[in-house]
Amino acid sequence: MDRWTTIIEPFRIHAVEPIRLTTQAEREAALEAAGWNLFNLHADVVLIDLLTDSGTGAMSRDQWAAIMHGDESYAGSPSWFTFLAAVQDLFPFRHVIPTHQGRAAEKILFTAVGGAGKVIPSNTHFDTTRANVEFTGAEAVDLVIPEGREPATIHPFKGNMDLAALDALLTARGADVPLVMVTITNNSGGGQPVSLENLRAVREVCDRFGKPLFLDGCRFAENAWFIKTREPDQADRPVKDIVREIGGLVDGMTMSAKKDGLANIGGWLAVNDDALAEQCRNLLILTEGFPTYGGLAGRDLEAIAQGLREVVDEDYLRYRITSTAYLGDALDQAGIPLVKPYGGHAVYLDARALLPHIPPLEYPGQALAVELYRAGGIRGCEIGTVMFGLHPDGTESAASMDLVRLAIPRRTYTQSHIDYVIEVARDVASRASSLRGYRIAKQPAALRHFTARFQPLG
Ligand SMILES: Cc1ncc(COP(=O)(O)O)c(C=O)c1O
């Protein structure tokens, strides 16, 4: 097996789902109706949907079978205990609180610990995490290492926390910090992993200041695979063992099971602290549901439990990370500027570097994402000034990077789909100087990228 280099999807296709080919004229009309916001498109006019890897993956035969075991009892369902055992097999927290997705866990956690005057440091907060922190009046601070902000710099763990910056923040404002977060992998910083060495060191800093450490664990298995393949002395460890060590280093976690839960919906909040758990469960009951189902049906709990068993399979993870790198390598060879090394779940195109004639406040990431759709029906996601440039006081500034994320749904597209993406991206890049920027015609006060409407400039 080892000497063959062709990527083999470690599964056969068991049920097929049609995707629709559209003409460029149809796509142009769809864009105008959507206010040039790809989130507003009808998904059936998208050919290859790389908007997100969240909840968009294919479930396995065994997950669909597990769904038939779903027990919909309101309280104490057997499906809850199956879910709890699967979570605790990887992350041995005392309290696991099921939620309908990751942001519900964030909302509950930061309602409990946030508030005006508080500061929450992270390597990089994901957009929903930042929004939930800021919604409570607290400040969300990103302290990723300097290499993590430089798209072209090669570093094996660009998601690492800047330990000196964390130490300085805790020294200056320790009393305002209820907890420290680490996001694995660092989605907003290019899907970059955090090393075990860095996690252990963050734990040590937190211990010195008496602060709890929380994980945003959405892509824990991909992060563990990077640790196994990139970090000294980790190659011989089973991925599951690495995941368990990560779980043992932290005091709690938020999780979206739509990523490395291999499910279409779901999440959890887990904590060790009994008083915090009680406070969070009371909040859960207000908006999500009873603590043994949270925002989920029994069948969802079963699908997640089975997904957690499958996601630490090393044949799966090897295929997952290799096939993402296949897309990255091909785009790199075509001269398209990219965040390097490639992330686990996505390849990030550096729109600011590809489109230097479009200033950040005319949204180069948006321009590139729209053109990939217009040309080839490929839907990616702007991660840049549209997503992060608007501040709570209504002012706007350039984000640190203007990226377009091509996120790969898990176990969904084949290598020939990816070859098509490469062909379209090459064509768009060859015409880069002809692309124009956008202005925002209408936007909400927060999380504007989801619903804003745009107008093309020029
Ligand atoms: C790192 C990270 N944290 C949190 C979330 C939020 O999860 P959800 O979409 O399930 O609410 C996401 C989702 O994309 C994410 O990537």
The ligand as a MOL file (V3000), in Angstrom:
LIG
                    3D

  0  0  0     0  0            999 V3000
M  V30 BEGIN CTAB
M  V30 COUNTS 16 16 0 0 0
M  V30 BEGIN ATOM
M  V30 1 C -13.5080 26.7480 14.9530 0
M  V30 2 C -14.9990 26.8300 15.0080 0
M  V30 3 N -15.6020 27.1110 16.1700 0
M  V30 4 C -16.9420 27.1570 16.2700 0
M  V30 5 C -17.7590 26.9650 15.1930 0
M  V30 6 C -19.2590 27.0610 15.3530 0
M  V30 7 O -19.8890 25.8410 15.1940 0
M  V30 8 P -21.3950 25.7440 14.6320 0
M  V30 9 O -21.3630 26.1670 13.2120 0
M  V30 10 O -21.7490 24.2980 14.8080 0
M  V30 11 O -22.2560 26.6290 15.4520 0
M  V30 12 C -17.1720 26.6800 13.9590 0
M  V30 13 C -18.0420 26.4710 12.7780 0
M  V30 14 O -17.6900 26.6200 11.6520 0
M  V30 15 C -15.7610 26.5920 13.8580 0
M  V30 16 O -15.1430 26.3180 12.7080 0
M  V30 END ATOM
M  V30 BEGIN BOND
M  V30 1 1 1 2
M  V30 2 1 2 3
M  V30 3 2 2 15
M  V30 4 2 3 4
M  V30 5 1 4 5
M  V30 6 1 5 6
M  V30 7 2 5 12
M  V30 8 1 6 7
M  V30 9 1 7 8
M  V30 10 2 8 9
M  V30 11 1 8 10
M  V30 12 1 8 11
M  V30 13 1 12 13
M  V30 14 1 12 15
M  V30 15 2 13 14
M  V30 16 1 15 16
M  V30 END BOND
M  V30 END CTAB
M  END
